[in-house]
């Protein structure tokens, strides 16, 4: 009888808390982080956030809205996504801001772009301490980033400008 009680308790715990018992990676529900862009957060075994957009797929004569994964954060928490057309091709790219942790308030920034084959890729990435981001007019053109840099052992506020030139993203 004692063995039976232990088995019932064990199976009850597994049924009630499968993510703890098996350390499964159960994501949070997708939440809209920017217009038409959704984030899904995974906390086990390590923090990984994924970005999705809704796309229409056809099957026969029916159309379905499905989520398409466009970016994985590789362990950093996605805090903000801004839409822009940095290369003026008429299609949106996304500026993804990811908190990396630590006392310096460091963020990784990435610009992701859809390629001609429909896949998404990062076309620019960099790290900044306590960035304050200002987008160009109407989300086009350049991005101004006010941030801290250590110059001669002293943290100082500086400005960087990110723009598209000769087929690539440039930082000045």
Secondary structure, 3 states (H helix, E strand, C coil): CHHHHHHHHHHHHHHHCHHHHCCCCCCCCCEEEECCEEEEEECCCCCEEEEEEEEEEEECCEEEEEEEEEEECCCCEEEEEEEEECCCCCCCEEEEEEEEECCCCEEEEEEEEECCCCCEEEEEEEEEEEEEEEECHHHECCEEEEEEEEECCEEEEEEEEEEEECCEEEEC
